Amino acid sequence: MNKSDYHVGKSERLVDLGQRVKAVRESLRLSQREMAASLNTSASYISEIEGGKANPGPGFFLDLSAAYNVSIEYVFHGEGEMFYDPRTRFPRAEFKDVNDIDSPEKLFWLMNRSSMFKNSLLGYAARFYLENEAIIKKNFRKDET
């Protein structure tokens, strides 16, 4: 799986992603307001995501997965089951070191359980962005077309 597989940039991908977020919400029998409250966001933001008008960041997906046991593969690609089986969801013993992280689900699982890891990763990402801002913006504009 490629890192770019998890970048949502084109409007049709945003619409597809939004529809899957809506399917998750409806499967849980939650209103936009109820989901928003549990994810510490607004109902209008949930509406924008579901309508393909907002491109949520990693924090949204982390919170969605943690709060509702939602599969990131399902939300991003529509593949696999909508929800993880809670009995088989990445036990801590599976991680011996950072090299054992080989999927977004494992990364999100670890970020959700280790604030030090999450803050370190976010700090690294911010530094990487600042150091490579021109290249990232150039590639982002290419991806939009």
SEDO-702507 format. One record per atom (N, C-alpha, C): residue in three letters; residue number from 1; atom name; x, y, z. Coordinates in Angstrom, 1 decimal, padded with zeros to 4 digits, always signed. Layout:
! residues N
NODE tido timi kemi      x      y      z
NODE  ALA  NUM   CA      X      Y      Z
...
***
This chain:
! residues 145
NODE tido timi kemi      x      y      z
NODE  MET    1    N +000.8 -001.2 +000.0
NODE  MET    1   CA +000.0 +000.0 +000.0
NODE  MET    1    C +000.9 +001.2 +000.0
NODE  ASN    2    N +000.6 +002.2 -000.8
NODE  ASN    2   CA +001.3 +003.4 -001.0
NODE  ASN    2    C +000.8 +004.5 -000.1
NODE  LYS    3    N +001.8 +005.4 +000.4
NODE  LYS    3   CA +001.4 +006.5 +001.3
NODE  LYS    3    C +000.3 +007.4 +000.6
NODE  SER    4    N +000.4 +007.6 -000.7
NODE  SER    4   CA -000.5 +008.4 -001.4
NODE  SER    4    C -001.9 +007.8 -001.5
NODE  ASP    5    N -002.0 +006.5 -001.3
NODE  ASP    5   CA -003.3 +005.9 -001.3
NODE  ASP    5    C -004.2 +006.5 -000.2
NODE  TYR    6    N -003.7 +007.2 +000.8
NODE  TYR    6   CA -004.4 +007.7 +001.9
NODE  TYR    6    C -004.6 +009.2 +001.8
NODE  HIS    7    N -004.1 +009.8 +000.7
NODE  HIS    7   CA -004.4 +011.2 +000.5
NODE  HIS    7    C -005.7 +011.4 -000.3
NODE  VAL    8    N -006.5 +012.2 +000.3
NODE  VAL    8   CA -007.8 +012.5 -000.4
NODE  VAL    8    C -007.7 +013.9 -000.9
NODE  GLY    9    N -007.6 +014.1 -002.2
NODE  GLY    9   CA -007.5 +015.4 -002.8
NODE  GLY    9    C -008.5 +015.7 -003.8
NODE  LYS   10    N -008.9 +014.8 -004.7
NODE  LYS   10   CA -009.8 +015.1 -005.7
NODE  LYS   10    C -011.2 +015.1 -005.2
NODE  SER   11    N -012.0 +015.9 -005.8
NODE  SER   11   CA -013.4 +016.1 -005.3
NODE  SER   11    C -014.2 +014.8 -005.4
NODE  GLU   12    N -014.0 +014.0 -006.4
NODE  GLU   12   CA -014.8 +012.7 -006.4
NODE  GLU   12    C -014.4 +011.8 -005.3
NODE  ARG   13    N -013.1 +011.8 -004.9
NODE  ARG   13   CA -012.7 +011.0 -003.8
NODE  ARG   13    C -013.3 +011.5 -002.5
NODE  LEU   14    N -013.4 +012.8 -002.4
NODE  LEU   14   CA -014.0 +013.4 -001.2
NODE  LEU   14    C -015.5 +013.0 -001.1
NODE  VAL   15    N -016.2 +013.0 -002.2
NODE  VAL   15   CA -017.6 +012.6 -002.2
NODE  VAL   15    C -017.7 +011.2 -001.8
NODE  ASP   16    N -016.8 +010.3 -002.3
NODE  ASP   16   CA -016.9 +008.9 -001.9
NODE  ASP   16    C -016.6 +008.7 -000.4
NODE  LEU   17    N -015.6 +009.4 +000.0
NODE  LEU   17   CA -015.2 +009.3 +001.4
NODE  LEU   17    C -016.4 +009.8 +002.3
NODE  GLY   18    N -017.0 +010.9 +001.9
NODE  GLY   18   CA -018.1 +011.4 +002.7
NODE  GLY   18    C -019.3 +010.5 +002.7
NODE  GLN   19    N -019.5 +009.8 +001.6
NODE  GLN   19   CA -020.6 +008.8 +001.6
NODE  GLN   19    C -020.3 +007.7 +002.6
NODE  ARG   20    N -019.1 +007.3 +002.7
NODE  ARG   20   CA -018.7 +006.2 +003.6
NODE  ARG   20    C -018.8 +006.6 +005.0
NODE  VAL   21    N -018.4 +007.9 +005.3
NODE  VAL   21   CA -018.6 +008.4 +006.7
NODE  VAL   21    C -020.1 +008.4 +007.0
NODE  LYS   22    N -020.9 +008.9 +006.1
NODE  LYS   22   CA -022.4 +008.9 +006.3
NODE  LYS   22    C -022.9 +007.5 +006.5
NODE  ALA   23    N -022.4 +006.5 +005.7
NODE  ALA   23   CA -022.8 +005.1 +005.9
NODE  ALA   23    C -022.5 +004.6 +007.3
NODE  VAL   24    N -021.3 +005.0 +007.8
NODE  VAL   24   CA -020.9 +004.6 +009.2
NODE  VAL   24    C -021.9 +005.2 +010.2
NODE  ARG   25    N -022.1 +006.5 +010.0
NODE  ARG   25   CA -023.0 +007.2 +011.0
NODE  ARG   25    C -024.4 +006.6 +010.9
NODE  GLU   26    N -024.9 +006.3 +009.8
NODE  GLU   26   CA -026.3 +005.7 +009.7
NODE  GLU   26    C -026.3 +004.3 +010.2
NODE  SER   27    N -025.2 +003.6 +010.0
NODE  SER   27   CA -025.1 +002.2 +010.5
NODE  SER   27    C -025.2 +002.2 +012.1
NODE  LEU   28    N -024.6 +003.3 +012.6
NODE  LEU   28   CA -024.6 +003.4 +014.1
NODE  LEU   28    C -025.9 +004.1 +014.6
NODE  ARG   29    N -026.7 +004.4 +013.7
NODE  ARG   29   CA -028.0 +005.1 +014.0
NODE  ARG   29    C -027.8 +006.4 +014.8
NODE  LEU   30    N -026.8 +007.2 +014.3
NODE  LEU   30   CA -026.5 +008.4 +015.0
NODE  LEU   30    C -026.9 +009.6 +014.1
NODE  SER   31    N -027.3 +010.7 +014.7
NODE  SER   31   CA -027.6 +011.9 +013.9
NODE  SER   31    C -026.2 +012.6 +013.7
NODE  GLN   32    N -026.1 +013.5 +012.8
NODE  GLN   32   CA -024.9 +014.3 +012.6
NODE  GLN   32    C -024.5 +015.0 +013.9
NODE  ARG   33    N -025.5 +015.5 +014.6
NODE  ARG   33   CA -025.2 +016.2 +015.9
NODE  ARG   33    C -024.6 +015.2 +016.9
NODE  GLU   34    N -025.1 +014.0 +017.0
NODE  GLU   34   CA -024.6 +013.0 +018.0
NODE  GLU   34    C -023.2 +012.6 +017.7
NODE  MET   35    N -023.0 +012.3 +016.4
NODE  MET   35   CA -021.6 +011.9 +016.0
NODE  MET   35    C -020.6 +013.1 +016.2
NODE  ALA   36    N -021.0 +014.3 +015.9
NODE  ALA   36   CA -020.2 +015.5 +016.1
NODE  ALA   36    C -019.8 +015.6 +017.5
NODE  ALA   37    N -020.8 +015.5 +018.4
NODE  ALA   37   CA -020.5 +015.6 +019.8
NODE  ALA   37    C -019.5 +014.6 +020.3
NODE  SER   38    N -019.6 +013.4 +019.9
NODE  SER   38   CA -018.7 +012.4 +020.3
NODE  SER   38    C -017.3 +012.5 +019.7
NODE  LEU   39    N -017.2 +013.2 +018.6
NODE  LEU   39   CA -015.9 +013.5 +018.0
NODE  LEU   39    C -015.3 +014.9 +018.3
NODE  ASN   40    N -016.0 +015.6 +019.1
NODE  ASN   40   CA -015.6 +016.9 +019.5
NODE  ASN   40    C -015.5 +017.9 +018.3
NODE  THR   41    N -016.5 +017.8 +017.5
NODE  THR   41   CA -016.5 +018.7 +016.3
NODE  THR   41    C -018.0 +019.2 +016.2
NODE  SER   42    N -018.3 +019.8 +015.0
NODE  SER   42   CA -019.6 +020.4 +014.9
NODE  SER   42    C -020.4 +019.5 +013.9
NODE  ALA   43    N -021.8 +019.6 +014.0
NODE  ALA   43   CA -022.6 +018.9 +013.1
NODE  ALA   43    C -022.5 +019.4 +011.7
NODE  SER   44    N -022.2 +020.7 +011.5
NODE  SER   44   CA -022.0 +021.3 +010.2
NODE  SER   44    C -020.7 +020.7 +009.5
NODE  TYR   45    N -019.7 +020.5 +010.3
NODE  TYR   45   CA -018.5 +019.9 +009.8
NODE  TYR   45    C -018.8 +018.4 +009.3
NODE  ILE   46    N -019.5 +017.7 +010.1
NODE  ILE   46   CA -019.9 +016.3 +009.7
NODE  ILE   46    C -020.7 +016.4 +008.4
NODE  SER   47    N -021.6 +017.4 +008.3
NODE  SER   47   CA -022.4 +017.5 +007.1
NODE  SER   47    C -021.5 +017.9 +005.9
NODE  GLU   48    N -020.5 +018.7 +006.1
NODE  GLU   48   CA -019.6 +019.1 +005.0
NODE  GLU   48    C -018.8 +017.9 +004.6
NODE  ILE   49    N -018.3 +017.0 +005.5
NODE  ILE   49   CA -017.6 +015.8 +005.2
NODE  ILE   49    C -018.5 +014.9 +004.4
NODE  GLU   50    N -019.7 +014.6 +004.9
NODE  GLU   50   CA -020.6 +013.7 +004.2
NODE  GLU   50    C -021.0 +014.2 +002.8
NODE  GLY   51    N -021.0 +015.5 +002.6
NODE  GLY   51   CA -021.3 +016.1 +001.3
NODE  GLY   51    C -020.1 +016.2 +000.4
NODE  GLY   52    N -018.9 +015.8 +000.8
NODE  GLY   52   CA -017.8 +015.9 +000.0
NODE  GLY   52    C -017.2 +017.3 -000.1
NODE  LYS   53    N -017.5 +018.2 +000.8
NODE  LYS   53   CA -017.0 +019.5 +000.8
NODE  LYS   53    C -015.9 +019.8 +001.7
NODE  ALA   54    N -015.6 +018.9 +002.6
NODE  ALA   54   CA -014.5 +019.1 +003.6
NODE  ALA   54    C -013.5 +017.9 +003.4
NODE  ASN   55    N -012.3 +018.2 +003.6
NODE  ASN   55   CA -011.2 +017.1 +003.5
NODE  ASN   55    C -010.7 +017.0 +004.9
NODE  PRO   56    N -011.2 +016.1 +005.7
NODE  PRO   56   CA -010.8 +015.9 +007.1
NODE  PRO   56    C -009.4 +015.5 +007.2
NODE  GLY   57    N -008.7 +015.9 +008.3
NODE  GLY   57   CA -007.3 +015.6 +008.5
NODE  GLY   57    C -007.2 +014.2 +009.3
NODE  PRO   58    N -006.0 +013.8 +009.6
NODE  PRO   58   CA -005.8 +012.5 +010.3
NODE  PRO   58    C -006.5 +012.5 +011.6
NODE  GLY   59    N -006.6 +013.6 +012.3
NODE  GLY   59   CA -007.2 +013.6 +013.6
NODE  GLY   59    C -008.6 +013.1 +013.6
NODE  PHE   60    N -009.4 +013.6 +012.5
NODE  PHE   60   CA -010.8 +013.1 +012.4
NODE  PHE   60    C -010.9 +011.6 +012.3
NODE  PHE   61    N -010.0 +011.0 +011.4
NODE  PHE   61   CA -010.1 +009.6 +011.2
NODE  PHE   61    C -009.6 +008.8 +012.5
NODE  LEU   62    N -008.6 +009.4 +013.2
NODE  LEU   62   CA -008.2 +008.8 +014.4
NODE  LEU   62    C -009.3 +008.7 +015.4
NODE  ASP   63    N -010.0 +009.9 +015.6
NODE  ASP   63   CA -011.1 +010.0 +016.5
NODE  ASP   63    C -012.3 +009.1 +016.1
NODE  LEU   64    N -012.6 +009.0 +014.8
NODE  LEU   64   CA -013.7 +008.2 +014.3
NODE  LEU   64    C -013.4 +006.7 +014.6
NODE  SER   65    N -012.2 +006.3 +014.3
NODE  SER   65   CA -011.8 +004.9 +014.5
NODE  SER   65    C -011.8 +004.5 +016.0
NODE  ALA   66    N -011.2 +005.4 +016.8
NODE  ALA   66   CA -011.2 +005.2 +018.2
NODE  ALA   66    C -012.6 +005.1 +018.9
NODE  ALA   67    N -013.4 +006.1 +018.5
NODE  ALA   67   CA -014.8 +006.2 +019.1
NODE  ALA   67    C -015.7 +005.1 +018.7
NODE  TYR   68    N -015.6 +004.6 +017.4
NODE  TYR   68   CA -016.6 +003.7 +016.9
NODE  TYR   68    C -016.0 +002.4 +016.3
NODE  ASN   69    N -014.7 +002.2 +016.5
NODE  ASN   69   CA -014.1 +001.0 +016.0
NODE  ASN   69    C -014.2 +000.8 +014.5
NODE  VAL   70    N -014.1 +002.0 +013.8
NODE  VAL   70   CA -014.3 +002.0 +012.3
NODE  VAL   70    C -013.0 +001.7 +011.6
NODE  SER   71    N -013.1 +000.9 +010.6
NODE  SER   71   CA -012.0 +000.5 +009.8
NODE  SER   71    C -011.5 +001.6 +008.9
NODE  ILE   72    N -010.3 +002.0 +009.0
NODE  ILE   72   CA -009.7 +003.1 +008.1
NODE  ILE   72    C -009.8 +002.6 +006.7
NODE  GLU   73    N -009.5 +001.4 +006.4
NODE  GLU   73   CA -009.5 +000.9 +005.0
NODE  GLU   73    C -010.9 +001.1 +004.4
NODE  TYR   74    N -011.9 +000.8 +005.2
NODE  TYR   74   CA -013.3 +001.0 +004.7
NODE  TYR   74    C -013.5 +002.4 +004.4
NODE  VAL   75    N -013.2 +003.3 +005.3
NODE  VAL   75   CA -013.5 +004.8 +005.1
NODE  VAL   75    C -012.7 +005.3 +003.9
NODE  PHE   76    N -011.5 +005.0 +003.8
NODE  PHE   76   CA -010.6 +005.5 +002.7
NODE  PHE   76    C -011.0 +004.9 +001.4
NODE  HIS   77    N -011.1 +003.6 +001.4
NODE  HIS   77   CA -011.2 +002.9 +000.1
NODE  HIS   77    C -012.5 +002.1 -000.1
NODE  GLY   78    N -013.3 +002.0 +000.9
NODE  GLY   78   CA -014.6 +001.2 +000.7
NODE  GLY   78    C -014.3 -000.3 +000.7
NODE  GLU   79    N -013.1 -000.7 +001.2
NODE  GLU   79   CA -012.7 -002.1 +001.2
NODE  GLU   79    C -012.8 -002.7 +002.6
NODE  GLY   80    N -013.2 -004.0 +002.6
NODE  GLY   80   CA -013.3 -004.7 +003.9
NODE  GLY   80    C -014.5 -004.4 +004.7
NODE  GLU   81    N -014.5 -004.8 +005.9
NODE  GLU   81   CA -015.6 -004.5 +006.8
NODE  GLU   81    C -015.6 -003.1 +007.3
NODE  MET   82    N -016.8 -002.6 +007.6
NODE  MET   82   CA -017.0 -001.2 +008.1
NODE  MET   82    C -016.3 -001.0 +009.5
NODE  PHE   83    N -016.5 -002.1 +010.3
NODE  PHE   83   CA -016.0 -002.0 +011.7
NODE  PHE   83    C -015.0 -003.1 +012.0
NODE  TYR   84    N -014.0 -002.8 +012.8
NODE  TYR   84   CA -013.1 -003.8 +013.3
NODE  TYR   84    C -013.8 -004.7 +014.2
NODE  ASP   85    N -013.3 -006.0 +014.3
NODE  ASP   85   CA -013.8 -006.9 +015.3
NODE  ASP   85    C -013.0 -006.5 +016.6
NODE  PRO   86    N -013.7 -006.0 +017.6
NODE  PRO   86   CA -013.0 -005.6 +018.8
NODE  PRO   86    C -012.1 -006.6 +019.4
NODE  ARG   87    N -012.4 -007.9 +019.2
NODE  ARG   87   CA -011.5 -008.9 +019.8
NODE  ARG   87    C -010.2 -009.1 +019.1
NODE  THR   88    N -010.1 -008.6 +017.9
NODE  THR   88   CA -008.9 -008.8 +017.1
NODE  THR   88    C -008.2 -007.5 +016.8
NODE  ARG   89    N -008.6 -006.4 +017.4
NODE  ARG   89   CA -008.0 -005.1 +017.1
NODE  ARG   89    C -006.7 -004.9 +017.7
NODE  PHE   90    N -005.6 -005.0 +017.0
NODE  PHE   90   CA -004.2 -004.7 +017.4
NODE  PHE   90    C -003.9 -004.6 +018.8
NODE  PRO   91    N -003.7 -005.8 +019.5
NODE  PRO   91   CA -003.2 -005.7 +020.9
NODE  PRO   91    C -001.8 -005.1 +021.0
NODE  ARG   92    N -001.6 -004.5 +022.1
NODE  ARG   92   CA -000.3 -003.8 +022.4
NODE  ARG   92    C +000.9 -004.8 +022.2
NODE  ALA   93    N +000.7 -006.1 +022.5
NODE  ALA   93   CA +001.8 -007.0 +022.4
NODE  ALA   93    C +002.3 -007.2 +020.9
NODE  GLU   94    N +001.4 -006.8 +020.0
NODE  GLU   94   CA +001.8 -006.9 +018.6
NODE  GLU   94    C +002.9 -005.9 +018.2
NODE  PHE   95    N +003.1 -004.9 +019.0
NODE  PHE   95   CA +004.1 -003.9 +018.7
NODE  PHE   95    C +005.4 -004.1 +019.5
NODE  LYS   96    N +006.4 -004.5 +018.9
NODE  LYS   96   CA +007.7 -004.6 +019.6
NODE  LYS   96    C +008.5 -003.3 +019.4
NODE  ASP   97    N +008.4 -002.7 +018.2
NODE  ASP   97   CA +009.0 -001.4 +018.0
NODE  ASP   97    C +008.2 -000.7 +016.8
NODE  VAL   98    N +008.6 +000.5 +016.5
NODE  VAL   98   CA +008.0 +001.3 +015.4
NODE  VAL   98    C +008.0 +000.6 +014.1
NODE  ASN   99    N +009.0 -000.3 +013.8
NODE  ASN   99   CA +009.0 -001.0 +012.6
NODE  ASN   99    C +007.9 -002.0 +012.4
NODE  ASP  100    N +007.2 -002.3 +013.4
NODE  ASP  100   CA +006.0 -003.2 +013.3
NODE  ASP  100    C +004.8 -002.5 +012.8
NODE  ILE  101    N +004.8 -001.2 +012.6
NODE  ILE  101   CA +003.7 -000.4 +012.1
NODE  ILE  101    C +003.7 -000.5 +010.6
NODE  ASP  102    N +002.8 -001.3 +010.1
NODE  ASP  102   CA +002.8 -001.4 +008.6
NODE  ASP  102    C +001.4 -001.1 +008.0
NODE  SER  103    N +000.6 -000.4 +008.7
NODE  SER  103   CA -000.7 +000.0 +008.1
NODE  SER  103    C -001.2 +001.2 +008.9
NODE  PRO  104    N -002.1 +002.0 +008.2
NODE  PRO  104   CA -002.6 +003.2 +008.9
NODE  PRO  104    C -003.4 +002.8 +010.2
NODE  GLU  105    N -004.1 +001.7 +010.2
NODE  GLU  105   CA -004.8 +001.3 +011.3
NODE  GLU  105    C -003.9 +001.1 +012.5
NODE  LYS  106    N -002.7 +000.5 +012.3
NODE  LYS  106   CA -001.8 +000.3 +013.5
NODE  LYS  106    C -001.3 +001.6 +013.9
NODE  LEU  107    N -001.0 +002.5 +013.0
NODE  LEU  107   CA -000.5 +003.8 +013.3
NODE  LEU  107    C -001.5 +004.6 +014.1
NODE  PHE  108    N -002.8 +004.6 +013.7
NODE  PHE  108   CA -003.8 +005.3 +014.4
NODE  PHE  108    C -004.0 +004.7 +015.8
NODE  TRP  109    N -004.0 +003.3 +015.8
NODE  TRP  109   CA -004.1 +002.6 +017.1
NODE  TRP  109    C -003.1 +003.1 +018.1
NODE  LEU  110    N -001.8 +003.2 +017.6
NODE  LEU  110   CA -000.8 +003.6 +018.5
NODE  LEU  110    C -000.9 +005.1 +018.9
NODE  MET  111    N -001.3 +005.9 +017.9
NODE  MET  111   CA -001.4 +007.4 +018.2
NODE  MET  111    C -002.5 +007.6 +019.2
NODE  ASN  112    N -003.6 +006.8 +019.2
NODE  ASN  112   CA -004.7 +006.9 +020.1
NODE  ASN  112    C -004.3 +006.5 +021.5
NODE  ARG  113    N -003.3 +005.7 +021.7
NODE  ARG  113   CA -002.9 +005.2 +023.0
NODE  ARG  113    C -001.7 +005.8 +023.5
NODE  SER  114    N -000.9 +006.5 +022.7
NODE  SER  114   CA +000.3 +007.1 +023.2
NODE  SER  114    C +000.4 +008.6 +022.8
NODE  SER  115    N +000.1 +009.5 +023.8
NODE  SER  115   CA +000.2 +010.9 +023.4
NODE  SER  115    C +001.6 +011.3 +023.1
NODE  MET  116    N +002.6 +010.7 +023.7
NODE  MET  116   CA +004.0 +011.0 +023.4
NODE  MET  116    C +004.3 +010.6 +021.9
NODE  PHE  117    N +003.9 +009.5 +021.5
NODE  PHE  117   CA +004.1 +009.0 +020.1
NODE  PHE  117    C +003.3 +010.0 +019.2
NODE  LYS  118    N +002.1 +010.3 +019.5
NODE  LYS  118   CA +001.3 +011.2 +018.6
NODE  LYS  118    C +001.9 +012.5 +018.5
NODE  ASN  119    N +002.3 +013.1 +019.6
NODE  ASN  119   CA +002.9 +014.5 +019.6
NODE  ASN  119    C +004.3 +014.4 +018.9
NODE  SER  120    N +005.0 +013.4 +019.0
NODE  SER  120   CA +006.3 +013.3 +018.3
NODE  SER  120    C +006.1 +013.2 +016.8
NODE  LEU  121    N +005.1 +012.4 +016.4
NODE  LEU  121   CA +004.8 +012.2 +015.0
NODE  LEU  121    C +004.3 +013.5 +014.4
NODE  LEU  122    N +003.4 +014.2 +015.1
NODE  LEU  122   CA +002.8 +015.4 +014.6
NODE  LEU  122    C +003.9 +016.5 +014.5
NODE  GLY  123    N +004.9 +016.5 +015.5
NODE  GLY  123   CA +006.0 +017.4 +015.4
NODE  GLY  123    C +006.9 +017.2 +014.2
NODE  TYR  124    N +007.1 +015.9 +014.0
NODE  TYR  124   CA +007.9 +015.5 +012.8
NODE  TYR  124    C +007.2 +015.9 +011.5
NODE  ALA  125    N +005.9 +015.7 +011.4
NODE  ALA  125   CA +005.2 +016.0 +010.2
NODE  ALA  125    C +005.2 +017.5 +010.0
NODE  ALA  126    N +005.0 +018.3 +011.1
NODE  ALA  126   CA +005.1 +019.8 +010.9
NODE  ALA  126    C +006.4 +020.2 +010.4
NODE  ARG  127    N +007.5 +019.7 +011.0
NODE  ARG  127   CA +008.9 +020.1 +010.5
NODE  ARG  127    C +009.1 +019.6 +009.1
NODE  PHE  128    N +008.6 +018.4 +008.7
NODE  PHE  128   CA +008.7 +018.0 +007.3
NODE  PHE  128    C +008.0 +018.9 +006.4
NODE  TYR  129    N +006.8 +019.3 +006.8
NODE  TYR  129   CA +006.0 +020.2 +005.9
NODE  TYR  129    C +006.7 +021.5 +005.7
NODE  LEU  130    N +007.2 +022.1 +006.8
NODE  LEU  130   CA +007.9 +023.4 +006.7
NODE  LEU  130    C +009.1 +023.3 +005.9
NODE  GLU  131    N +009.9 +022.2 +006.0
NODE  GLU  131   CA +011.1 +022.1 +005.2
NODE  GLU  131    C +010.8 +021.8 +003.7
NODE  ASN  132    N +009.6 +021.3 +003.4
NODE  ASN  132   CA +009.3 +020.8 +002.0
NODE  ASN  132    C +008.0 +021.5 +001.5
NODE  GLU  133    N +007.7 +022.6 +002.1
NODE  GLU  133   CA +006.4 +023.3 +001.7
NODE  GLU  133    C +006.2 +023.5 +000.2
NODE  ALA  134    N +007.3 +024.0 -000.4
NODE  ALA  134   CA +007.1 +024.4 -001.9
NODE  ALA  134    C +006.9 +023.1 -002.7
NODE  ILE  135    N +007.6 +022.0 -002.4
NODE  ILE  135   CA +007.4 +020.8 -003.2
NODE  ILE  135    C +006.0 +020.2 -002.9
NODE  ILE  136    N +005.6 +020.2 -001.6
NODE  ILE  136   CA +004.3 +019.7 -001.3
NODE  ILE  136    C +003.2 +020.5 -002.0
NODE  LYS  137    N +003.3 +021.8 -002.0
NODE  LYS  137   CA +002.3 +022.6 -002.6
NODE  LYS  137    C +002.2 +022.3 -004.1
NODE  LYS  138    N +003.4 +022.2 -004.7
NODE  LYS  138   CA +003.5 +021.9 -006.2
NODE  LYS  138    C +002.8 +020.6 -006.5
NODE  ASN  139    N +003.1 +019.5 -005.7
NODE  ASN  139   CA +002.5 +018.2 -005.9
NODE  ASN  139    C +001.0 +018.3 -005.6
NODE  PHE  140    N +000.6 +019.0 -004.6
NODE  PHE  140   CA -000.8 +019.2 -004.3
NODE  PHE  140    C -001.6 +019.8 -005.5
NODE  ARG  141    N -001.0 +020.8 -006.1
NODE  ARG  141   CA -001.7 +021.5 -007.2
NODE  ARG  141    C -001.8 +020.5 -008.4
NODE  LYS  142    N -000.7 +019.7 -008.6
NODE  LYS  142   CA -000.8 +018.6 -009.7
NODE  LYS  142    C -001.9 +017.6 -009.4
NODE  ASP  143    N -002.0 +017.2 -008.1
NODE  ASP  143   CA -003.0 +016.2 -007.8
NODE  ASP  143    C -004.5 +016.8 -007.9
NODE  GLU  144    N -004.7 +018.1 -007.8
NODE  GLU  144   CA -006.0 +018.7 -007.9
NODE  GLU  144    C -006.5 +018.7 -009.4
NODE  THR  145    N -005.6 +018.6 -010.3
NODE  THR  145   CA -006.0 +018.7 -011.8
NODE  THR  145    C -006.3 +017.3 -012.3
***
